[in-house]
Amino acid sequence: MTEDSQALKKKLEGSKKYLQNADLKGADLAGVDMKGALLSGADLRGANLSKAFFGDAILAKANLAEANLEETNINSADLNKVNLKGANMRALYARLADLRGANLSNADLTKANLRQCSMFKVWMRNSDLTGANLQNIKGAQSQMQDSKFCGAKMEGAELSGARLDGADMEGAGLQVANLSRAVLKNTNFKGADLKGANLRYVTGLTKEQMESTLIDRKTLLPHYLKIKWITETEFECHDSEDKPHY
């Protein structure tokens, strides 16, 4: 880190309450402590924020496109409608953060912790969330097309009305998740755990997709798919007579 970046970090840490709409694009702020900072509307495009601490900070409507947030802590921060398109958020810690309406498309969120985040109407297309923790997120009506959730922990996730068409959810844990009214056309559910999940009123789901998953008798299926149990764990999935046409 250069002497200039150290001086900038010290200056910012001393003026956390006066950084609304600040121009910090491209700044090297690795490891900076911005707990509780007021950064709404700030321009942080391409900034290096790796291992920084933004717990309880307000970054609503800030622009962090293509910023580096690897191993950054944004616990309980307000990121409502923030732009994180193309950002590196590997191993990000964002538990309880407010990401409603945020843009997380084309982003790397591998092994990120998004547990209990508010993600209503998040735009998160073509992003990588392999191995991420999305337990109990509130992600209703989110746009998650073509994103990767391989091996992700998504137990109890609220995903009603979400667009998950083309998403890769191989090996994801979706126990008791709510996927009611979600769009699941061409979603890869191979090895995904859907025990106790709610799949009522979904569109695009096929018997072939279901037969690649793990379910139990508490899993709720759309009316056009019927389960025939062979053993306690083995089953066959059949189309009902009123199967819709897509």
Beta strands, then each sheet from edge to edge (+ up, - down):
strand 1: 225-229
strand 2: 235-239
sheet 1: 1+ 2-
end
